[in-house]
Amino acid sequence: MFSRRLLLKSSALAMFAEGAAPGWLARAAGLSDGQPSRRRKVLVAIFQRGAVDGLNMVVPYGEADYYALRPGIAIPRPAGDGESAIDLDGFFGLHPSLAPLKPIFADRRLAIVHAAGSPDPTRSHFDAQDYMESGTPGRKSTADGWLNRALPDSKASPVQAVNIGANLARSLRGPHNAIAMSSLADFQVRDVRSASSFEAMYGADPLMAAPARETFEALRVIEAVRRSPYAPANQAVYPSSRFGQSMEQIARLIKADCGLEVAFTELGGWDTHVNEVGAKPSAGQLANLLADFGQALAAFHSDMGDRMSDVAVVTMSEFGRTARENGNRGTDHGHGNAMFVMGGQVRGGKVYGEWPGLTPAKLYEGRDLAVTTDFRDVLGELTVRHLGASSPDRVFPDHRQRFCNLIA
């Protein structure tokens, strides 16, 4: 069924030629009947693919061993000069490229969980990403993803779950319907006459009738959203990058009240084995990626305004980097990392998690930041206390949930 849905959607989009959207599209989506839809709780999951360096993203500047391990790439202690860590609590600081997030942290709308990650020891990108997206570390046989399992059984909208990206993420695969799109502009009905013929053709096929109906329902809703004028609120400016534009697309869908409950997007490039930091902390591969990351999150937060009370954003990466820098001004595959949680009813303004320290005796396998908070505890709390799931057991089977008290 999953393959047929993908085939149908790709085939339909390939056949539609340029044209105008009729008014019935908006009516079909329920967006132009004058009655606003019920505001829903929305969870936005962001995957930093490639293993971001959490120790340089959220800097433990109060730990002397951090500087001993990284004499060439450590972020300097806070000095207020744009080239040093931005103080958070007297021990931790943000990378200077994440300056746009400091006001959100100070306003207690952003929380950070440090030394978080998977209990599985793999340092394989492929395996670690698979385990984190399936929500079952160490088990390769899991067929569906944690975000798909987090969806309620009742289908409230054809765009209940959306992946902004070319392919449907592992996190969203499973029995509940989810759609993937590169952008709203790419996922649309262009020629209504061809679309009607295509819909009728597949609707007559018993095997394809249900996925055909689901596909065209989603196309109609997205078309209605796309045709509605949109300008970010509160003077928010999204980066022109793919990630920045993905976050703007998610904001549009949420504000359209079209039934979105779960959204997923990602950004890659975090595998910083070489030249992680430039001549200054504000330069280099990591700084550039974090600037895009921080600006997009801050723009999304500003754009959403009071709607952020209904929206929670969580970030994750498959594992961290080595505590010690390598010989190429970079870091290698590690273990513990940092996660961000923003919006919703988050108890922000705090760095959560038990800090294990970076002394040689405290390092995982003598080389990495140890994991003291299972990533499933963070995600499980969000599914229960934000999305309203009755229990985290369905989402993360065979895991004993520990609540971090991130969410009020």
Secondary structure in CASP SS format (residue, H / E / C, confidence):
PFRMAT SS
TARGET T0000
AUTHOR 0000-0000-0000
METHOD secondary structure of the structure
MODEL  1
M C 1.00
F H 1.00
S H 1.00
R H 1.00
R H 1.00
L H 1.00
L H 1.00
L H 1.00
K H 1.00
S H 1.00
S H 1.00
A H 1.00
L H 1.00
A H 1.00
M H 1.00
F C 1.00
A C 1.00
E C 1.00
G C 1.00
A C 1.00
A C 1.00
P C 1.00
G H 1.00
W H 1.00
L H 1.00
A H 1.00
R H 1.00
A H 1.00
A H 1.00
G C 1.00
L C 1.00
S C 1.00
D C 1.00
G C 1.00
Q C 1.00
P C 1.00
S C 1.00
R C 1.00
R C 1.00
R C 1.00
K C 1.00
V E 1.00
L E 1.00
V E 1.00
A E 1.00
I E 1.00
F E 1.00
Q E 1.00
R C 1.00
G C 1.00
A C 1.00
V C 1.00
D C 1.00
G H 1.00
L H 1.00
N H 1.00
M H 1.00
V E 1.00
V E 1.00
P C 1.00
Y C 1.00
G C 1.00
E C 1.00
A H 1.00
D H 1.00
Y H 1.00
Y H 1.00
A H 1.00
L H 1.00
R C 1.00
P C 1.00
G C 1.00
I C 1.00
A C 1.00
I C 1.00
P C 1.00
R C 1.00
P C 1.00
A C 1.00
G C 1.00
D C 1.00
G C 1.00
E C 1.00
S C 1.00
A C 1.00
I E 1.00
D E 1.00
L C 1.00
D C 1.00
G C 1.00
F C 1.00
F C 1.00
G E 1.00
L E 1.00
H C 1.00
P H 1.00
S H 1.00
L H 1.00
A H 1.00
P H 1.00
L H 1.00
K H 1.00
P H 1.00
I H 1.00
F H 1.00
A H 1.00
D C 1.00
R C 1.00
R C 1.00
L E 1.00
A E 1.00
I E 1.00
V E 1.00
H E 1.00
A E 1.00
A E 1.00
G E 1.00
S C 1.00
P C 1.00
D C 1.00
P C 1.00
T C 1.00
R C 1.00
S C 1.00
H H 1.00
F H 1.00
D H 1.00
A H 1.00
Q H 1.00
D H 1.00
Y H 1.00
M H 1.00
E H 1.00
S H 1.00
G C 1.00
T C 1.00
P C 1.00
G C 1.00
R C 1.00
K C 1.00
S C 1.00
T C 1.00
A C 1.00
D C 1.00
G C 1.00
W H 1.00
L H 1.00
N H 1.00
R H 1.00
A H 1.00
L C 1.00
P C 1.00
D C 1.00
S C 1.00
K C 1.00
A C 1.00
S C 1.00
P C 1.00
V C 1.00
Q C 1.00
A E 1.00
V E 1.00
N E 1.00
I E 1.00
G C 1.00
A C 1.00
N C 1.00
L C 1.00
A C 1.00
R H 1.00
S H 1.00
L H 1.00
R C 1.00
G C 1.00
P C 1.00
H C 1.00
N C 1.00
A C 1.00
I E 1.00
A E 1.00
M E 1.00
S C 1.00
S C 1.00
L C 1.00
A C 1.00
D C 1.00
F C 1.00
Q C 1.00
V C 1.00
R C 1.00
D C 1.00
V H 1.00
R H 1.00
S H 1.00
A H 1.00
S H 1.00
S H 1.00
F H 1.00
E H 1.00
A H 1.00
M H 1.00
Y H 1.00
G H 1.00
A C 1.00
D C 1.00
P C 1.00
L C 1.00
M C 1.00
A H 1.00
A H 1.00
P H 1.00
A H 1.00
R H 1.00
E H 1.00
T H 1.00
F H 1.00
E H 1.00
A H 1.00
L H 1.00
R H 1.00
V H 1.00
I H 1.00
E H 1.00
A H 1.00
V H 1.00
R H 1.00
R H 1.00
S C 1.00
P C 1.00
Y C 1.00
A C 1.00
P C 1.00
A C 1.00
N C 1.00
Q C 1.00
A C 1.00
V C 1.00
Y C 1.00
P C 1.00
S C 1.00
S C 1.00
R H 1.00
F H 1.00
G H 1.00
Q H 1.00
S H 1.00
M H 1.00
E H 1.00
Q H 1.00
I H 1.00
A H 1.00
R H 1.00
L H 1.00
I H 1.00
K H 1.00
A C 1.00
D C 1.00
C C 1.00
G C 1.00
L C 1.00
E C 1.00
V E 1.00
A E 1.00
F E 1.00
T E 1.00
E E 1.00
L E 1.00
G C 1.00
G C 1.00
W C 1.00
D C 1.00
T C 1.00
H C 1.00
V C 1.00
N C 1.00
E C 1.00
V C 1.00
G C 1.00
A C 1.00
K C 1.00
P C 1.00
S C 1.00
A C 1.00
G C 1.00
Q H 1.00
L H 1.00
A H 1.00
N H 1.00
L H 1.00
L H 1.00
A H 1.00
D H 1.00
F H 1.00
G H 1.00
Q H 1.00
A H 1.00
L H 1.00
A H 1.00
A H 1.00
F H 1.00
H H 1.00
S H 1.00
D H 1.00
M H 1.00
G H 1.00
D H 1.00
R H 1.00
M H 1.00
S H 1.00
D H 1.00
V E 1.00
A E 1.00
V E 1.00
V E 1.00
T E 1.00
M E 1.00
S C 1.00
E C 1.00
F C 1.00
G C 1.00
R E 1.00
T E 1.00
A C 1.00
R C 1.00
E C 1.00
N C 1.00
G C 1.00
N C 1.00
R C 1.00
G C 1.00
T C 1.00
D C 1.00
H E 1.00
G C 1.00
H C 1.00
G C 1.00
N E 1.00
A E 1.00
M E 1.00
F E 1.00
V E 1.00
M E 1.00
G E 1.00
G C 1.00
Q C 1.00
V E 1.00
R C 1.00
G C 1.00
G C 1.00
K E 1.00
V E 1.00
Y E 1.00
G C 1.00
E C 1.00
W C 1.00
P C 1.00
G C 1.00
L C 1.00
T C 1.00
P C 1.00
A C 1.00
K C 1.00
L C 1.00
Y E 1.00
E C 1.00
G C 1.00
R C 1.00
D E 1.00
L C 1.00
A C 1.00
V C 1.00
T C 1.00
T E 1.00
D E 1.00
F H 1.00
R H 1.00
D H 1.00
V H 1.00
L H 1.00
G H 1.00
E H 1.00
L H 1.00
T H 1.00
V H 1.00
R H 1.00
H C 1.00
L C 1.00
G C 1.00
A C 1.00
S C 1.00
S C 1.00
P C 1.00
D C 1.00
R C 1.00
V C 1.00
F C 1.00
P C 1.00
D C 1.00
H C 1.00
R C 1.00
Q C 1.00
R C 1.00
F C 1.00
C C 1.00
N C 1.00
L C 1.00
I E 1.00
A C 1.00
END
